[in-house]
Amino acid sequence: MNFKARVWIVGDNINTDLILPNKAFYLTHEEQAQYVFHANRPGWAQQVQKGDILIGGHNFGMGSSRAAARSLKNLGLACLIAESLNGLFLRNCVNFAFPALECPGVHAAFTEGEIAEVDFEAATVRNATRGAALKGKPLPPSLMALVQAGGVYQLLEQEGLIAPKA
Amino acid sequence: MGMTIAEKILAAKSGRKAVVPGDVVTVDVDTVILFDNNFMPTNWRDILKIADPEKIVVTFDHRVPAPTQQAAAAQVTGRAFVRKFGIKRFHDVGHNQGISHQLVADYGYALPGSVLLCSDSHTCSAGVFNCLARGVGGPDIIYAAIKGQTWFRCGETVRYELTGSLPEAVTAKDAFLQIAGVHGAHATMNVEYGGPGVASLSINARKTLTAMSAELSAEFATFEADDALADWIRARNPAPWSPVRPDADAKYHAVRKVDLSALAPLVARPDSVVNNSQPVGEAAGTRIHQAYIGSCANGTQDDIELAARVVKGRRVASGVRFIVIPASQVVYRDTLASGAIQTLVEAGAMIAPPTCGACGGGHMGVLGPEEVCITSSTRNFKGRMGDPSSQVWMASPATVAASALTGTITDPRDFLN
């Protein structure tokens, strides 16, 4: 998976309440995506273009187990690159096949609006605007395989263990 | 090389002799807990087969009784799932209902050495029972229910060596706020609580520490087993088990001492749990609109009885909503029997039925614009309990109760000493 797009930047300890607030729980997945960062950056979700890349700080996705990764994916973001990912949030990135990469130094290497080039499997990130290159931490092979397979539901559906989506 | 408690269980459950930090392992799962949010129309996927119905627990806790049609629909779906697979451990709205993590304690669902999963982030609460318990994603739960397995990434472990005992009016919540304030996030790492001070803490108090460890972003939180733990489990579950002790030469990321005797009441300022603690005195005088006691972290019998001691014979301040939520029907009945509920109601508290309630901003005390709340629940993130402009301070049930009486953030030692 390779991506080249402009980046948006957020800080450390972004929690899942900010990504998927309780008030959006009863809405459709597409509507939920419009509430990403509603409390801390109102109007941002409406500016995101399909294929954009999000850059985060340390412990991105801390907090609850809600399907926050699904909202980032449904918003149209191609991938997330963070200094570090919260362990529970990483699980949901894998579950929903949303490419998320840990890459120390990424936060300081970009200014919002610059262009990033990402090779997800190789875990490389390049600032295409300025030329600097970074090496992230590749996902363990078993988890990478799950992402490439389209996530947990895709896998269980293929194996006939859950009903096809209604 | 020696192993920590978490490493030992990861190794045993993945059929390996040893694990080291960095390993990704597939483990057998002993207990899978589903709750109402799993069955919400936007989350649920119809399961066609499950590994073992005896390993499943189902409860409704986040939105109980159903506040909306969607929440009610989720419960209908959950009941159909229970019928379809003959799930015996079902805690429907009624006599045996409660917050999942409290039910684990009430009914002895977590045995030392076992692996327990639930897709609520505070599932690490069950680590108080010397087991591996972790909050995972909704799809992880469906996968584990079907396959009986899950994956874990083994992280390093930080050990907290507790000594001494807590002074009057100081609680395990204050001990947590001390750790969170000084050491911040423990992302990718496990926390292990032990030491001679553990014996002075009730199981409920220890459970506050493990539940709140979710806020440290810990992978797993574990306590060592002792006689008090053995007595608690044996009174509720006759199944056999063996304690898991860390090896003497276990390798820790850090070993940190916490002298419980030296602690004082703390509060966390709004918007972040970690790196955000201060002595209650520094926040004293801050005006509040709501005081909230409940959640998986602090809705136990100990917490409600402590709050009752603070407010006994007194009245909640005018203009303050004091909401108290027992974490389960068992806790509700026990605190009714002890008289604590009557004391709280006479003081002006509103008692809500067992539910996660407003801890997650769902219902039963959601905040409006610019409102200020002091809570003993699990999180104070911006907008979590309601309007993004509301402010949530976090403290112990004693501090919350004392603040309810004065209408401002108040040191509980003013009432308990």
Chai-1 contact restraints between the chains, C-beta under 6 A:
chainA,res_idxA,chainB,res_idxB,connection_type,confidence,min_distance_angstrom,max_distance_angstrom,comment,restraint_id
A,N15,B,F381,contact,1.0,0.0,6.0,A-B,restraint_1
A,D17,B,F381,contact,1.0,0.0,6.0,A-B,restraint_2
A,D17,B,R384,contact,1.0,0.0,6.0,A-B,restraint_3
A,N22,B,G360,contact,1.0,0.0,6.0,A-B,restraint_4
A,N22,B,G361,contact,1.0,0.0,6.0,A-B,restraint_5
A,N22,B,G362,contact,1.0,0.0,6.0,A-B,restraint_6
A,Y26,B,Q70,contact,1.0,0.0,6.0,A-B,restraint_7
A,A39,B,K382,contact,1.0,0.0,6.0,A-B,restraint_8
A,A39,B,G383,contact,1.0,0.0,6.0,A-B,restraint_9
A,A39,B,P388,contact,1.0,0.0,6.0,A-B,restraint_10
A,N59,B,A185,contact,1.0,0.0,6.0,A-B,restraint_11
A,N59,B,A187,contact,1.0,0.0,6.0,A-B,restraint_12
A,N59,B,S217,contact,1.0,0.0,6.0,A-B,restraint_13
A,M62,B,S217,contact,1.0,0.0,6.0,A-B,restraint_14
A,S64,B,S121,contact,1.0,0.0,6.0,A-B,restraint_15
A,S65,B,S119,contact,1.0,0.0,6.0,A-B,restraint_16
A,S65,B,S121,contact,1.0,0.0,6.0,A-B,restraint_17
A,S65,B,G135,contact,1.0,0.0,6.0,A-B,restraint_18
A,S65,B,G137,contact,1.0,0.0,6.0,A-B,restraint_19
A,N86,B,S217,contact,1.0,0.0,6.0,A-B,restraint_20
A,G87,B,T188,contact,1.0,0.0,6.0,A-B,restraint_21
A,G87,B,E219,contact,1.0,0.0,6.0,A-B,restraint_22
A,L88,B,S121,contact,1.0,0.0,6.0,A-B,restraint_23
A,L88,B,G135,contact,1.0,0.0,6.0,A-B,restraint_24
A,R91,B,V136,contact,1.0,0.0,6.0,A-B,restraint_25
A,R91,B,G137,contact,1.0,0.0,6.0,A-B,restraint_26
A,R91,B,D140,contact,1.0,0.0,6.0,A-B,restraint_27
A,N92,B,G137,contact,1.0,0.0,6.0,A-B,restraint_28
A,N95,B,G137,contact,1.0,0.0,6.0,A-B,restraint_29
A,N95,B,P139,contact,1.0,0.0,6.0,A-B,restraint_30
A,P140,B,V24,contact,1.0,0.0,6.0,A-B,restraint_31
A,S142,B,V24,contact,1.0,0.0,6.0,A-B,restraint_32
A,V152,B,P139,contact,1.0,0.0,6.0,A-B,restraint_33
A,V152,B,Y143,contact,1.0,0.0,6.0,A-B,restraint_34
A,Y153,B,R45,contact,1.0,0.0,6.0,A-B,restraint_35
A,Y153,B,P139,contact,1.0,0.0,6.0,A-B,restraint_36
A,L161,B,L48,contact,1.0,0.0,6.0,A-B,restraint_37
A,L161,B,K49,contact,1.0,0.0,6.0,A-B,restraint_38
A,L161,B,I146,contact,1.0,0.0,6.0,A-B,restraint_39
A,I162,B,R45,contact,1.0,0.0,6.0,A-B,restraint_40
A,I162,B,I47,contact,1.0,0.0,6.0,A-B,restraint_41
A,A163,B,D46,contact,1.0,0.0,6.0,A-B,restraint_42
